């Protein structure tokens, strides 16, 4: 049995994955989405389906802050984890650190002042750049702005500038794929590279790193299933 559980990042919702899941489900994968609840009260925390089958794949897909939002027990039991523009510490150790920190504090002030809507629109556009915003997410976004959970947005935004000394628990024998977008306007490359360094120290098998051109912080306009399937075929035993 092949299972996928996803966790979207900050300012997004489960519709982020709508275009991803089509090919996975066509090819027999059981797909579940976690929902944080920024745009609705329909919060969801998925669970692995248990059975006695051998050679199961339990794959977690984490986008960005999603790594810090997903339940640890899912990571503990995962055979595979795919990190999409993820990080341990969002703030880089480079000279850009203070600049990015001040930007986060300005976003925080917008949320506190109930001016999150315009700020979020800018964030989403920058996240998908150099591509257009995914139409499924765009439709959800404009439809549900009135339901925006400002308290949760603020709470999770603080996680972006909270320093973490150690890596969140991942099974050391887990198969890990790290996807990095070369045109990411949100996550600094220094933070991506530090994350890979930590994974290299933690894992028995080094992670597979895939760099994508013409993609921003949020991936779109590509066959994500094909990327994952090829990687599994080339590196891992199913």
Secondary structure, 3 states (H helix, E strand, C coil): CEEEEEECCCCCCHHHHHHHHHHHHHCCCEEEECECCCCCCCCECCCCCCCCCCCCEEEEEEECCHHHHCCHHHHHHCCEEEEECCCCCCCCCCCCHHHHHHHHHHHHHHHHCCCHHHHHHHHHHHHHCCCCCCHHHHHHHHHHHHHCCHHHHHHHHHHHCCCCCCCCCCCCCCEEEEEEECCCCCCCHHHHHHHHHHHHHHCCCCCEEEEECCCCCCCCCCCHHHHHHHHHHHHCCC
